Amino acid sequence: MKGTVLITGASGGFGLLFAQALEKQGYALLLHGRDKARLQMTLDSLKQPQSHRVLLSGLSARKDVDEFIEQILLEDDLLGVVNNAGFGAWGAFEMCESVPQLDVLRVDLLAPVMLTHALLPRLKRQKGFVINVSSLAGETPLPYMSTYGAAKAGLTFWSEALRAELQGLVRVVTLAPGPSPTGFRDVSGAPKAKGGLFSTSPNIVVDAAMQNLSQGGGYCVPGWRHKALWCLQKLMPRILSLPIMAHYLKP
């Protein structure tokens, strides 16, 4: 094995596909999640399950993240981190409980920052990599998923700044997909019909991230549909895009 890669949120969706792709490249994996049964399914899908390990932990509480970091710091051959864990909370901000809204910020933004900060010295020593799974939701304000958009905007800006700071030392990929059938909507509560026009296969998303990594890292919008959506976001003034998104996503 080349070394070890940590994948957060490895119990399905992009996390599962990242696990399969990285195993093919010869990495041992630390598969993180909260659902032991689903993590076992990810492990069972790999060709050499005996070479990988499962780590159960939440990421919404500071204590849990600190304890999780302590476990990861025991790995001397850590070469990479895939900050993939995340979720959203769909609905009007005032109607949603504050705890899940804050948990979105903690899991989607604060946990990746904390994990990467703790692990960066060994990633630099190994000339390793970081893949931050952000979203095109971070490119424009998102009514009715306001904290998710805020978290992903923060993740994208932090990840891109980190990439500039670590140029030549650690490869950093900022992955910014749009809609993709990963099960995210089931967790967030968003209607499945939303965003269907731009929906892109999870395989295309992960393949694009891996290709970007092989080229040294960068900002990665995967697939032509997501690129088209990104162009629309950049070209349309906010005064027009906000009411459109509010109407489209309104419960």
C-alpha positions in Angstrom: 0.0 0.0 0.0 1.2 3.5 -0.8 0.0 5.0 2.5 -3.2 5.9 4.3 -6.1 8.1 3.2 -8.9 9.3 5.5 -12.4 9.6 3.9 -15.1 11.3 6.0 -18.7 10.4 5.2 -17.6 7.2 3.6 -20.9 5.3 4.2 -22.3 6.1 0.7 -22.6 8.5 -2.1 -19.3 10.3 -3.1 -17.6 8.7 -0.1 -18.1 5.2 -1.3 -16.9 6.1 -4.8 -13.8 7.8 -3.4 -13.0 4.7 -1.4 -13.2 2.5 -4.5 -11.2 4.9 -6.6 -8.4 5.4 -4.0 -8.2 1.7 -3.3 -7.5 1.2 -7.0 -4.6 3.5 -6.7 -3.1 1.5 -3.9 -4.0 3.4 -0.8 -5.1 1.9 2.6 -8.2 3.6 3.8 -9.7 5.0 7.0 -13.4 5.0 6.4 -15.3 7.4 8.6 -19.0 7.6 9.3 -21.7 7.4 11.9 -23.6 4.3 10.6 -21.7 1.1 11.3 -23.9 -1.0 9.0 -23.5 1.3 6.0 -19.8 1.7 6.6 -19.5 -2.1 6.6 -21.3 -2.1 3.2 -18.6 0.3 1.9 -15.9 -1.9 3.3 -17.4 -5.0 1.7 -17.5 -3.3 -1.7 -13.7 -3.0 -1.7 -11.4 -5.6 -3.2 -9.1 -5.8 -0.2 -11.3 -5.0 2.8 -8.6 -6.4 5.1 -6.4 -3.5 4.2 -8.8 -0.8 5.4 -10.4 0.2 8.7 -13.7 1.7 9.8 -13.9 4.6 12.3 -17.2 5.6 13.9 -17.6 9.2 15.0 -19.9 12.2 14.9 -18.6 15.5 13.6 -21.1 17.9 15.0 -19.7 18.1 18.6 -16.3 19.6 19.4 -15.6 16.7 21.8 -16.3 14.1 19.1 -14.1 15.9 16.6 -11.2 16.2 19.1 -11.4 12.5 19.9 -11.6 11.6 16.3 -8.5 13.7 15.5 -6.6 11.9 18.3 -7.4 8.6 16.6 -6.2 9.8 13.2 -3.0 11.3 14.6 -1.9 7.7 15.4 -1.5 7.1 11.7 2.2 7.8 10.8 1.7 7.1 7.0 -1.2 9.5 6.4 -1.0 10.7 2.8 -4.4 12.2 2.2 -7.7 13.5 3.5 -11.1 13.6 1.7 -13.3 16.0 3.6 -16.6 14.5 2.2 -19.0 14.4 5.2 -21.8 16.9 5.0 -25.5 17.4 4.9 -28.1 20.2 4.5 -31.3 21.3 6.1 -34.0 22.3 3.7 -36.8 24.7 4.6 -37.4 28.3 5.7 -34.7 29.4 8.2 -37.1 30.6 10.8 -39.1 27.3 10.7 -36.1 25.0 11.1 -34.7 24.1 14.5 -31.5 26.0 15.4 -29.6 22.8 16.4 -29.6 21.2 13.0 -28.8 24.5 11.3 -25.7 24.9 13.5 -24.8 21.2 12.9 -24.7 21.9 9.2 -22.1 24.6 9.8 -20.1 22.3 12.2 -20.1 19.2 10.0 -19.8 20.9 6.6 -17.3 23.6 7.5 -15.8 23.5 11.0 -15.0 19.8 11.0 -13.0 19.9 7.7 -11.0 23.0 9.0 -10.2 21.3 12.3 -9.3 18.0 10.8 -7.1 19.5 8.1 -5.4 21.9 10.5 -4.5 19.0 12.8 -3.2 16.7 10.1 -1.5 19.2 7.9 2.0 18.8 9.3 2.2 15.2 8.3 0.5 15.8 5.0 3.2 18.4 4.2 5.9 15.9 5.4 4.5 13.3 3.0 3.7 15.7 0.2 0.1 14.5 0.4 -3.2 15.8 -0.6 -6.6 17.2 0.6 -9.8 16.8 -1.3 -12.5 19.2 0.0 -16.0 18.2 -1.2 -17.7 21.6 -1.5 -20.7 22.5 -3.8 -21.9 24.9 -6.4 -24.4 25.8 -3.6 -21.4 27.8 -2.2 -21.3 30.1 -5.3 -24.5 31.9 -4.6 -26.9 32.5 -1.7 -29.4 29.7 -1.4 -32.8 30.5 0.0 -34.4 27.7 2.0 -31.0 26.1 2.4 -29.3 29.1 3.8 -26.9 27.5 6.2 -25.9 24.9 3.7 -25.0 27.5 1.2 -23.2 29.5 3.8 -21.2 26.5 4.9 -20.2 25.5 1.3 -19.3 29.1 0.5 -17.0 29.1 3.5 -15.6 25.7 2.6 -14.8 26.8 -1.0 -13.1 30.1 0.0 -11.1 28.4 2.8 -10.1 25.5 0.5 -9.0 27.8 -2.3 -7.0 30.0 0.0 -5.4 26.9 1.5 -4.5 25.7 -2.0 -2.6 29.0 -2.7 -0.8 28.8 0.6 0.3 25.1 0.1 1.3 25.3 -3.6 4.0 22.8 -4.2 3.7 21.3 -0.7 0.3 19.7 -0.5 -2.1 19.1 -3.4 -5.6 20.6 -2.7 -8.7 19.9 -4.7 -11.8 22.0 -4.2 -14.6 19.9 -5.7 -17.7 21.9 -6.5 -20.5 19.7 -7.9 -24.1 20.6 -8.5 -27.0 18.2 -8.1 -26.1 14.5 -8.1 -28.1 11.5 -7.0 -26.1 10.6 -3.9 -28.9 10.4 -1.2 -28.1 13.9 -0.1 -31.7 15.0 -0.8 -33.1 12.3 1.4 -31.0 13.5 4.4 -31.6 17.2 3.8 -35.3 16.8 3.1 -35.2 18.6 -0.2 -37.6 17.5 -2.9 -36.1 15.1 -5.4 -37.3 16.9 -8.4 -35.3 20.0 -7.7 -32.2 20.5 -9.9 -33.0 17.5 -12.1 -32.0 19.3 -15.3 -28.4 19.7 -14.1 -28.1 16.3 -12.3 -24.8 14.5 -13.0 -23.7 11.0 -12.1 -21.7 10.6 -8.9 -19.2 8.6 -10.9 -18.5 11.6 -13.2 -18.0 13.8 -10.1 -15.5 11.5 -8.4 -13.7 10.7 -11.6 -13.2 14.5 -12.2 -11.9 15.0 -8.7 -9.4 12.2 -9.1 -8.2 13.5 -12.5 -7.9 17.0 -11.0 -5.8 15.5 -8.1 -3.5 13.8 -10.6 -2.9 17.2 -12.3 -1.8 18.8 -9.0 -5.1 20.0 -7.6 -7.3 22.9 -8.3 -10.9 24.1 -8.4 -13.0 21.4 -10.0 -16.5 21.7 -11.4 -17.3 18.2 -12.7 -19.2 17.4 -15.9 -20.7 19.6 -18.6 -24.0 20.0 -16.8 -22.4 21.3 -13.6 -20.1 23.5 -15.7 -23.2 25.0 -17.4 -24.8 25.6 -14.0 -21.6 27.3 -12.8 -21.6 29.6 -15.8 -25.2 30.6 -15.2 -24.4 31.4 -11.6 -21.5 33.6 -12.7 -23.4 35.4 -15.5 -26.7 36.0 -13.7 -26.8 39.1 -11.4 -27.8 38.3 -7.9 -30.8 40.6 -8.1 -32.2 38.1 -10.6 -30.8 34.8 -9.3 -32.1 35.3 -5.7 -35.8 35.5 -6.5 -35.5 32.7 -9.0 -33.9 30.4 -6.5 -36.3 31.4 -3.8 -39.3 30.6 -6.0 -37.7 27.3 -7.1 -36.7 26.0 -3.7 -39.7 27.3 -1.7 -41.4 24.5 0.3 
